[in-house]
Amino acid sequence: MSRHLYMNNRRAHSRRAGLTAGAAAVAVVLAAGLATALPATAHAAGKAEAAEVLIPAPDAVGEGPEKILATGRQGVLHREGEDYLWTNSYNSRTRVVTELAGVPEELLVGGHDEHNRAIYTQQRADGGTDIVRIGIEDPAFTHTSTVPARYLNLRFAGGWTVATVDKGDGTYEMRVPRGGDPSADPLVRLPAGATTGAEPVVLGAQGSEVLIGYRLADGSPGYGILTAYDGRVKPLPVTGDASSFRITQMNVTWFSRNGDGGQGVRILPRNGTGSPKVVPLATESPDSEVTALLAEDSVVWHEGLGGPLRLTPHTGVDTERTLLATVEFAQLRAEGYGSVLALGKDADGKRAIHSFHQDGSGTVFDLVMREVPGVKTADGEIGALSLDRGRLRYVNSLVGKDTLHGKAVGTGLDPAEGARLADFPGLAAGRFADGTDEGLARLVTDPATGKDTLVTGDDPERPSEGLVLPGTGGRILDASPEFVLYEAGDRQYVVDTARDLVVRDQRVQGAVLDGDRLIKSAPGKPGTVNVVDHRSGRATANHDLGVDCVPSELQRSGTLLYWSCASEDAAGVYDTATHRDYPAPVSGVLLGDRFLAARDASGDLRLTALRPDGSTGDLGTVTGLKPPAQGDGRGTTWTLDADAGKLAWVGTDDTVHVTAPQQAVSPLGVTHSAVPATSAGGWKAAWWLSRPAASWKVTLVRRSNGETVRTWTGDDTRGTVRVDWDGTSASGDPVPAGGYTWRLTAAPADGSGDDVTASGTLRVTAG
C-alpha cells in the first residue's frame, strides 16, 4: 500500500468510534418512537472489536517538499518537512537525525562526506567558528573542532575546511584549518603568480585531496588539486572555459565547450600529466549550464534543472540512455570510481531519490533509495454511498469535483477489503445503485432533452446505450437484477433493464422491488400492500399489515417488510413468511438482513436484531457518525446491504467504515427464476439467488435412464446463475427428444447455512 494510504488508515483507526454496547439506551431511544419498547438483551462480548474495513476519503495529494542536503558513502541527508532525515543505501531505510533538531538549515554543510557525517557550523562568542560533525552511521566520527576568528569565508569539501586569511595589504592567502594549533595549519601554496580572493573557490574533495580554483598571474582562472595536509597544489591542464569539476579516487573531471578537444567532459587520472580524455556530450543548448558526473565507465549529466538525466558511456558496455525523465538535483558520491545520487522523476512520473552506480555487469544500476511521499493539498469529503452484495460505492468530493469510487468489501460474514472498482464521474446521492445484472445503474442527463437517462455497466468507458426516462432530476429508489425503481416529480416508474422499457408508471407511493415483483401500498385499502408482476402488471399476492393507514415508505429484506405511515406516526416490520410483527421507528430507518438500523436524535445509529421467533436483540450503537448535510443521512452518511447483513457509515473524519452487525444471516435461497419448460434445440435458463454464492452447479439428467447428459459449474456469483445450452451432450452429439430433469445447487459465499437447491423438468422436443 502507498504511504499516503497507510497514513490515512492510521488516522482512521485512531479516530474510529466503533460499535458500543448499550442495550438499555437502545430500548429507551427506540421506545420514544414506538408503541412498545424493544426488549433489551445482553450485548455480545467482544462485538465492539468485530471485523471492520476502513476506507478513508481520497484526498488530493501533491508533490511533497524534498531537499538533498549532503551525501555520504552509505546514505543521503535530506529534508522533507521539519525533520532532517537520513536514508541509507544498503537497505533504503529512513530515520530522523535527532542530533540536528533545531539546527537552522542554512548552517548545514553540503557536499559529500565519506565518513557519513552531517556537518554544521555555529559561531562562537569570540568570533571563531565551531564545526560540528555528527557520525550518522558510526558515532565514533562525531566530534567538534574550532576555527579561530581570523579565518574567513570557510568552505568545506569532504572532511576538509579551506579558509582565507586577510594579509592586511589587500591580498589574501588560503589555509587549511585542522582544528588544532593554528600555527600548524597548512598554508595553501598556489602556483607562482597565482592569487586568491577573499572567498576561496572549493570544488570538491576525495580523500586528502581538494579541488580548488584561483587566479593566474594574467587574471585568467586556474584550477588545481590541493593536498590538504601539506598545502601543495598540483595545477590541472584546463584550457578554455571550464565548469562542473568533480574528483573521485581515480579521476578528475570537468566540462568545457571550447577547450582543447571541443565540447565535452574531460577525464584526467588523478596522477596523470598528459592531456585529458574528451567525452563529447550532445547538449540541446549551446549555452546551457551542464552538470557532468562520472560513474566509472559512464558520464551521468544534465543541462540545468527540470530536464532529463542522461548517461553517455566513455568506455565499457553500457549504452547511451536517459536515466530520469526530469532531474531536480544530482551529486557525485566520490568513493571508488564514482557513483551519482539524484532526485527526480522516472518515466512513470514517480519522484524519488536514486543512486546510480556501475554493477558487476558493467552497466549503471538504478537503486531507488526513497520514493518522495506526497503531501495532502485538499481534504476529500464523502457525499453519498451504497452497499450491495460485497460492493461498496462512495462519492468523494475533492476540489469541487465529485467522483464515484468503489471497493470490494467481501461476501463473507465479515467484511474484507478487496479490489478497487472503476471510478465514475460525479454522481449525487440517489443517482446510482448497484444490484442489476448489468452492473452499476446510474442516472445521467441527456444533452438533447435534459431528461434523465439510465445507463448500466461497471466499465465507465463502455456503458450501455442508455434509456431516456420520462423525468428530470430524479432518483433511483431501488434496483434488482432486471429492474430499477425510479422516481421523478410526483411519479414513479419501473424500468425493465433487460429490455430497455418502462413497464410501470404510477404516482408516488410506498413501493419497493422484490426480484421480478413490485411490492406497493394499496391507496384504497389501508394496511394492505400488493405484490405486482412487473411486466404483466397483474397483482400476484397481497399482505395485510393489520394497521389503519397507507404506508408511504416500504423496504424489503428477504421475507421482512418495513413499513412506515409517517403522517400517522406508525411503523413496523412485518415478516411475510411467519406473519410476525416487530416495532420500528417511523423515520431514519434502514432494514437489513434480520436487523434494523435506526438513527436517533443524538445522531447515533441503534442496531436491533429481528429474530425469526419474533423477538428482538440489541446489536449495539454506532457513534461518531458524520452529521448529514440534510435529512437523516440515509444514502449519504450511512447505508446498509439489505441482502448481506453489512452496514457502512461515514465517520467525522470522512472515513467509510464497513461492519457486520450480526452473524445470524438469512439462508441462501432462489428468489425467482426464468427456466423454459421445453427446448427445441436450445435452452436458456436463469436463477436469481438471494445473496452471493461461492460456487454453483447445474446438472441435466435424462429421465428414462438416469443418465447425466450435461453439467455446468461456476464460481463466485453475486446472485445470478445462467445456463445457455445448445441441446448437445458432453460429447457434442444432440440429445434425444424426451423428458429431462435439471437440478441447481449453490453454496453460500459467506459459508453460513446449507447449500440451496432447486429442480425442475424439461421436455426436449427435437433430438
Secondary structure by P-SEA (a helix, b strand, c coil): ccaaaaaaaaaaaaacccbbbbaaaaaaaaaaacccccccccccccccccbbbbbcccccccccbbbbccccccbbbbbcccbbbbbbcccbbbbbcccccccccccccccccccccbbbbbbccccbbbbbbbbcccccccbbbbbcccccccccccccccccccccccbbbbbbbcccccccccccccccccccccbbbbccccccbbbbccccccccbbbbbbccccbbbbbcccccccccccccccccccccccccccbbbbbbccccccbbbbbbbbccccccbbbbbbccccccccccccccbbbbbcccccccccccccccbbbbcccccbbbbbbcccccccbbbbbbbbccccbbbbbbcccbbbbbcbbbbbccccccccbbbbbbbcccbbbbbbbbcccccbbbbccccccccccccccccccccccccccccccccccbbbbbccccccccccccccccccccccccccbbbbbcccbbbbbcccccccccccccccccccccbbbbbccccccbbbbbccccccccccccccccccccbbbbcccbbbbbcccccccbbbcccccbbbbbccccccccccbbbbbccccbbbbbbbccccbbbbcbbbccccccccccccccccccccccccccccccccbbbbbccccccccccccccccccccccbbbbbbbcccccccbbbbbbcccccccccccccccccbbbbbbbcccccccccccbbbbbbbbbbbbccccccbbbbbbbbbbccc
